[in-house]
């Protein structure tokens, strides 16, 4: 389940998890609208977004709202089914190894 931004921002604390692939990864435990507790929902802050900023090991999720919003949008995009334009049929997979296709 993909949380709403309100679910995450109203959560208690965002905690630093690790630095990997030029990303600061944070984790949040939150409770959704139905009262179900979700643990370790993760989002990242690109290292390029951090010059001159101080990122604490634990902070309010509100401080990370732009990156939380980006992560939610990213997850929603991944959840969308791929379909061919103007059709209900799945879009064909294109691979660099397909003959006659250039990338």
ZILIN-V749335 format. One record per helix or strand of 2 or more residues. SS is the DSSP state (a for helix, b for strand). FROM is the first residue (numbers start at 1). LEN is the number of residues. Records with the same first field share a line. If there is no record, write none. Layout:
SS->FROM-LEN, FROM-LEN
//
This chain:
a->5-5, 47-3, 61-19
b->14-7, 23-9, 37-10, 58-2
//
